[in-house]
Amino acid sequence: MPQFHLHIHCDGEVIQDHEGGEFADLRSAVREAVRSVRSLVSGDVLSGVLHLDLSIDVCDDGEQSLQMVLFEDAIITRGGEGRIG
Protein backbone atom coordinates (compact mmCIF):
# COMPACT_ATOMS: atom_id res chain seq x y z
CA MET A 1 0.00 0.00 0.00
CA PRO A 2 1.21 3.53 -0.71
CA GLN A 3 2.65 5.60 2.13
CA PHE A 4 1.36 9.14 2.74
CA HIS A 5 2.37 11.85 5.20
CA LEU A 6 -0.05 14.37 6.72
CA HIS A 7 1.92 17.52 7.60
CA ILE A 8 0.09 20.16 9.64
CA HIS A 9 0.65 23.81 8.68
CA CYS A 10 0.13 26.03 11.75
CA ASP A 11 1.04 29.71 12.18
CA GLY A 12 3.83 29.61 9.59
CA GLU A 13 5.30 26.40 10.99
CA VAL A 14 5.02 22.83 9.76
CA ILE A 15 4.47 19.93 12.12
CA GLN A 16 6.03 17.06 10.18
CA ASP A 17 4.41 13.64 10.04
CA HIS A 18 7.67 11.70 9.89
CA GLU A 19 6.05 8.30 10.37
CA GLY A 20 3.26 8.63 7.81
CA GLY A 21 0.69 5.98 7.21
CA GLU A 22 -0.38 3.46 4.60
CA PHE A 23 -3.56 4.23 2.68
CA ALA A 24 -5.12 2.52 -0.31
CA ASP A 25 -4.93 5.71 -2.37
CA LEU A 26 -4.83 9.50 -2.23
CA ARG A 27 -8.58 9.70 -1.65
CA SER A 28 -8.25 7.55 1.48
CA ALA A 29 -5.36 9.67 2.75
CA VAL A 30 -7.40 12.85 2.21
CA ARG A 31 -10.34 11.32 4.12
CA GLU A 32 -7.97 10.64 7.01
CA ALA A 33 -6.70 14.23 6.85
CA VAL A 34 -10.32 15.48 7.12
CA ARG A 35 -10.90 13.18 10.12
CA SER A 36 -7.71 14.53 11.69
CA VAL A 37 -8.84 18.12 11.16
CA ARG A 38 -12.16 17.40 12.83
CA SER A 39 -10.45 15.69 15.76
CA LEU A 40 -8.04 18.59 16.26
CA VAL A 41 -10.82 21.16 15.98
CA SER A 42 -12.88 19.38 18.63
CA GLY A 43 -10.22 20.29 21.19
CA ASP A 44 -10.32 23.92 20.02
CA VAL A 45 -14.08 24.02 20.54
CA LEU A 46 -13.66 22.85 24.14
CA SER A 47 -11.21 25.70 24.76
CA GLY A 48 -13.63 28.23 23.25
CA VAL A 49 -11.42 29.23 20.30
CA LEU A 50 -11.77 27.73 16.85
CA HIS A 51 -8.71 27.96 14.57
CA LEU A 52 -9.74 27.40 10.96
CA ASP A 53 -6.73 29.08 9.32
CA LEU A 54 -4.62 25.89 9.48
CA SER A 55 -4.16 23.12 6.92
CA ILE A 56 -2.89 19.60 6.41
CA ASP A 57 -0.64 18.89 3.43
CA VAL A 58 -1.07 15.34 2.13
CA CYS A 59 2.28 14.24 0.67
CA ASP A 60 3.49 11.05 -0.93
CA ASP A 61 6.44 9.08 0.44
CA GLY A 62 8.78 11.24 -1.64
CA GLU A 63 7.40 14.33 0.19
CA GLN A 64 5.68 15.68 -2.93
CA SER A 65 2.59 17.67 -1.98
CA LEU A 66 -0.49 16.02 -3.48
CA GLN A 67 -3.40 17.86 -1.87
CA MET A 68 -3.89 20.54 0.77
CA VAL A 69 -6.79 20.09 3.19
CA LEU A 70 -7.84 23.42 4.70
CA PHE A 71 -9.38 23.29 8.16
CA GLU A 72 -12.07 25.75 7.02
CA ASP A 73 -13.09 23.34 4.23
CA ALA A 74 -13.42 20.36 6.60
CA ILE A 75 -15.83 22.10 8.99
CA ILE A 76 -19.28 23.52 8.29
CA THR A 77 -19.89 26.62 10.39
CA ARG A 78 -23.19 28.28 11.15
CA GLY A 79 -24.13 31.33 13.12
CA GLY A 80 -21.99 34.15 14.40
CA GLU A 81 -19.44 34.85 17.08
CA GLY A 82 -19.97 33.62 20.61
CA ARG A 83 -21.40 36.17 23.03
CA ILE A 84 -20.45 34.52 26.34
CA GLY A 85 -17.02 33.97 27.84
KAWOFEN-V516186 format. One record per pair of residues at least 24 apart in sequence whose ideal C-beta (glycine too) atoms are under 8 Angstrom apart, sorted by the first residue. I is the first residue (numbers start at 1). GAP is how many residues later the second one is. Records with the same first field share a line. If there is no record, write none. Layout:
BEGIN
I: GAP / GAP
END
This chain:
BEGIN
2: 58 / 59
3: 57 / 58
4: 25 / 54 / 55 / 56 / 57 / 62
5: 53 / 54 / 55 / 56 / 58
6: 26 / 27 / 30 / 50 / 51 / 52 / 53
7: 49 / 50 / 52
8: 32 / 46 / 47 / 48 / 49
9: 45 / 46 / 47 / 48
10: 44
11: 43
14: 43
20: 41
26: 32 / 40 / 41
29: 29 / 37
30: 28 / 37 / 39
33: 25 / 34 / 36 / 41
34: 35 / 40
37: 32 / 34 / 37 / 38
38: 36 / 37
40: 31
41: 30 / 33 / 34
48: 34 / 37
50: 25 / 27
52: 25
END
